[in-house]
Structure formats: C-alpha cells, structure tokens
Amino acid sequence: MPYAYLLIDLGILLVPLLLSLSLHNKYLQDLRAIIITILIVGTLFMTWGYIAYLRGHWDWNPEYIIGIRLLQIPVEEYLFFVATAFSCLFIWYAVITLIPNQTVSLPRWWYVPTIIMLITFYNFFTGKEYTQLALLICAIEIMYLHQTKWELITSIQFWIYCVLTFIPFLLFNFGLTSLPILMYGEKFITGIRITTIPIEDFVYSFIMVTLYVVVFEKFTQKWGLSKN
C-alpha cells in the first residue's frame, strides 16, 4: 500500500485542521508564528533525519511510500513534520486557551538528577548512535529549559500539553513502526520497544514537541500575537 505513510500524515493533520477552520478560533490568526515554527523546527529535524538516514539509523519501507524523494528523503517525511507541528501547536493553543495555568512546584535542582541519568544511559549504550544522540540532545534541551524557560517548565499547561501530545504519538508512531513504514538500523538502537515503538522515539518526541512550544512562544511574544 504505497499511500500508507501519506494517509498517516493526513490523519495527523485532519482533526486539528478541521477544528481550526470550523470553530473559527484564533489559532490560525497566529499563522505567521505557526509557519516560522514549522520551518525552524522542521529544518532542524529534517537535518537530523537526513544524517540519520545516511548513517543507517533508519530508512523508509518502499512498499508504503509513493516513491517521490527530495534529497533522498520521501516527501511524506517532509509532510510529517508539517502535520506534526501544526497539530501539536493546535493542542498547545487549546491547552493555554481552555485550561487555567498553575505553577508546578519544581525544585531548582530537579534537572541535576535528570542530566545525570541521561549521561549514565548515554555512556551505558556506547555505540548505539540513535540512542546516544537522542539522549545528548535531550540533555542539552533540558539544560536550556532550566536556564531560560523556567516559567514554561513550571507551568501545568506545559505538562498537560506533553501528556496530550503523547496520545497521538503512540497512535501514529505505532502505525509507522508496526507495518513497518519506518525501519530502524538495529545496531544503532537499544532494541527496547514499547509495543513496536523504539524507546528512543519517546525521547525524540519529547525533544520535538517541546521545541515546537519554545519556538512558537518566542515568536508569538515577539510579534505580540494574542492567544486569548
């Protein structure tokens, strides 16, 4: 079924897009910030994906893609990052619009044991390139959040957003890995999976959905866009 990956992309995009159009909410008024977020984060993750592909971390099953590639990457992969960003930001917008914010009690030293844990796993899984890269980038992101985004990571809205984006992640990543559309180089991962999803993808997803919010908030604040 050569349209499988394309259908998954459309499935990710469909509900948030229809709700954005039908409910006449203000999410699409922030379209400029949405687009710049897609471009920035998408470029970063497409670069990661391209290098990962060249290194053999993963590849795409030709049975489930239409066969059109740009720079060796299937067009469905580009659409995936557009759909994922749009949908995640829709969830973020819904959360900050509908759920009153509260501050989470988080000690300032919380990141220390987290970083130690990530570094420990990084050293333990020597040679597992995808595993190590995901852990390293996650550690860098957490240090950045601690230093510059304390208000964000102590916001109950942020953690609700993380939980809500986790649900479609499980659903659609299961589709990608169970057929499989996305095939992993086994020597580059731990081999630990939840259902069919490599444990590394959970770290990858956290990095991505967090970065969407960081970039989106930066530009909505910079341009004085309203989210209420």
C-alpha positions in Angstrom: 0.0 0.0 0.0 2.1 2.9 -1.3 -0.1 5.5 0.3 0.2 4.3 3.9 2.6 6.9 5.1 0.7 9.7 3.3 -2.5 8.6 5.0 -0.8 8.7 8.4 0.3 12.2 7.7 -3.2 13.2 6.7 -4.6 11.5 9.8 -2.2 13.6 12.0 -3.3 16.8 10.3 -7.0 16.2 9.7 -8.7 16.8 13.0 -6.7 19.9 14.1 -7.1 21.4 10.7 -10.9 20.8 10.6 -11.3 22.1 14.1 -9.2 25.2 13.3 -11.4 26.0 10.3 -14.8 25.0 11.7 -14.6 26.5 15.2 -13.4 29.9 14.0 -10.9 30.1 16.9 -7.9 32.4 16.9 -5.3 29.7 16.3 -5.0 30.5 12.6 -4.6 34.1 13.5 -1.1 33.1 14.6 -0.4 31.6 11.2 2.9 33.5 10.8 4.2 32.1 14.1 3.0 28.6 13.1 4.8 28.8 9.7 8.0 30.0 11.2 7.9 27.3 13.8 7.4 24.6 11.2 10.3 26.0 9.1 12.7 26.3 12.0 11.9 23.0 13.8 11.3 21.1 10.6 14.6 22.2 9.2 16.4 21.0 12.4 14.7 17.7 12.5 15.0 17.1 8.7 18.7 17.7 9.1 18.8 15.2 11.9 16.7 12.7 9.8 18.9 13.1 6.8 22.1 12.5 8.7 20.4 9.5 10.5 19.4 8.1 7.1 22.9 8.4 5.8 24.3 6.7 8.9 21.8 3.9 8.6 19.8 4.7 11.7 16.6 4.3 9.8 15.1 4.0 6.3 11.6 4.0 4.8 9.9 0.9 3.5 9.4 1.4 -0.2 6.1 -0.6 0.0 4.4 2.2 2.0 5.6 5.4 0.3 4.7 6.8 -3.1 8.4 6.9 -4.1 9.0 10.6 -4.6 12.1 11.7 -2.8 13.8 15.1 -2.2 17.4 14.8 -1.2 16.8 11.1 -0.7 14.1 11.8 1.8 10.5 10.7 1.0 8.1 13.6 0.5 5.9 12.0 3.2 8.6 12.7 5.7 8.5 16.4 4.9 4.7 16.4 5.3 5.1 14.5 8.6 6.9 17.5 10.1 4.4 20.0 8.8 1.4 17.9 10.0 3.0 17.1 13.4 4.0 20.8 14.1 0.5 22.1 13.1 -1.2 19.5 15.2 1.0 19.9 18.3 0.7 23.6 18.2 -3.1 23.3 17.9 -3.0 21.2 21.1 -0.8 23.8 22.8 -3.1 26.6 21.7 -6.2 24.7 23.0 -4.5 24.0 26.4 -3.4 27.6 27.0 -6.8 28.8 25.9 -9.1 26.4 27.8 -7.1 25.4 30.9 -6.2 28.0 33.6 -2.5 28.0 34.2 -1.0 27.0 37.6 2.6 26.8 38.7 4.1 23.3 39.3 6.2 23.1 42.3 9.6 22.1 40.8 12.8 22.4 42.8 15.6 24.3 41.0 17.9 21.3 41.3 15.4 19.0 39.5 17.5 18.9 36.3 20.7 17.6 38.1 19.5 14.0 38.6 17.8 14.1 35.2 21.0 15.1 33.5 23.0 12.5 35.5 20.5 9.8 34.4 20.7 10.8 30.8 24.5 10.9 30.8 24.6 7.5 32.6 22.4 6.0 29.9 24.5 7.7 27.2 27.7 6.0 28.5 25.9 2.7 29.0 24.7 2.5 25.4 28.0 3.2 23.8 27.8 2.5 20.0 24.1 2.9 19.9 24.2 6.1 17.8 20.5 6.9 17.7 20.1 6.2 21.4 23.1 8.3 22.3 22.2 11.2 20.0 18.7 11.4 21.4 19.9 11.3 25.0 22.5 14.0 24.3 20.1 16.4 22.6 17.5 15.8 25.3 20.1 16.7 28.0 21.0 19.9 26.1 17.4 20.8 25.8 16.7 20.2 29.4 19.6 22.4 30.5 18.4 25.1 28.1 14.9 24.9 29.5 16.2 25.1 33.1 18.3 28.2 32.3 16.0 30.1 30.1 12.4 28.7 30.2 11.8 28.2 33.9 8.3 29.7 33.7 7.4 27.3 30.9 8.6 24.1 32.6 6.9 25.1 35.9 3.6 25.6 34.0 0.9 23.0 34.4 -0.2 23.9 30.9 3.1 22.7 29.5 2.9 19.3 31.2 -0.8 18.8 30.2 0.3 19.6 26.6 3.1 16.9 26.9 0.6 14.3 28.0 -2.0 15.2 25.3 0.6 15.1 22.5 1.8 11.7 23.9 -1.6 10.1 22.9 -1.4 10.7 19.2 2.3 10.0 19.3 1.5 6.5 20.5 -1.2 6.0 17.9 0.6 7.2 14.8 4.1 6.0 15.8 2.6 2.6 16.2 1.3 2.8 12.7 4.8 3.8 11.4 6.6 1.1 13.2 4.1 -1.8 13.1 3.7 -2.1 9.3 6.6 -1.1 9.3 6.9 2.1 7.3 9.9 3.3 9.3 12.7 0.7 9.6 15.4 1.1 12.1 19.1 0.0 12.0 19.0 -2.4 14.9 22.7 -1.9 15.7 22.0 1.8 16.4 19.2 1.3 18.9 18.8 -0.4 22.3 16.2 -2.8 21.0 13.9 -1.9 23.8 10.4 -1.2 22.4 7.0 -0.3 23.8 4.7 -2.3 21.6 6.6 -1.7 18.3 7.9 1.7 19.1 11.7 2.0 19.9 12.3 3.6 23.3 14.4 6.2 21.6 11.4 7.6 19.8 9.9 8.7 23.1 12.9 10.8 23.8 12.9 12.1 20.2 9.2 13.0 20.5 9.7 14.9 23.8 12.5 16.9 22.2 10.4 17.8 19.2 7.1 18.7 20.9 9.0 20.8 23.5 10.9 22.7 20.8 7.6 23.4 19.0 6.3 25.3 22.0 9.6 27.1 22.7 9.9 28.5 19.1 6.2 29.2 18.8 6.1 31.1 22.1 9.2 33.1 21.2 7.5 34.5 18.0 4.0 35.0 19.4 5.6 37.1 22.2 7.9 38.9 19.8 5.1 39.8 17.5 2.5 40.5 20.3 0.1 37.9 18.9 -3.0 37.2 21.0 -3.8 33.7 22.2 -6.9 34.5 24.2 
